[in-house]
């Protein structure tokens, strides 16, 4: 809840954050709720890691060796992945990604880890901006992952497989915007996590309330926010620049 926040928080944001924490705590497509919460906790921990700080300051992060300051709840290869993505995503390379996969993390698990990191950072950054304490992590929800890989995933535009709109089911198509003539489109950023559709769908439910829904992004007169569209995009562009976001 945000009753103690210094600013009023819209109810749709409150409701979406509650749903997002439940999503993180529940069994995913490839990972248990317990593992997903451990990833969220390690994502928070990464910001204070000395090794990550040294790598961030180096001309190349690949020139700095060492051991991460971790919570010791996850295998080292997953810790490395979390810390790199959480602290220095703009300098991740295809070679590094392929090395992570070769080191024993399946493509599908990689995407699910990315999904949990993205959810966690999105909400934590929101509370940080308000100047309030981060939410306590919820308890894990028991159950087994569904382990369902979308049949339509192909490796074409990205380093890992994604689902193009022509291969997407109705649930995934719901997050892909429509072109003129009502033909589905799939900007790279919305295809990025489609190898694990549940992560893509859940993340863009969060994105659409904290940023803009698709109908507002591609339709200039539509603006559901209290600031102007130009102000929204100025903030979004500045954030993208600071985070090295090159999509």
ABEGO torsion letter per residue (X at the ends): XAAABABBBBAAAAAAAAAAAAAAABBBAABBAAAAAAAAAAAAAAAABAAAAAAAABABAAABBEBBBBAGABBAAAAAAAAAAAABAAABBAAAAAAAAAAGBBAAAAAAAAAAAAAAAAAAAAAAAAGBBBBBBBBBBBEBBAGBBBAABBBAABABBBBBAAABBAAAAAABBBBBGGBBBBBAAAAAAAABAAAAAAAAAAAAAABBBAAAAABAABBABABBAAAAAAAAAAAAAAAGBAX
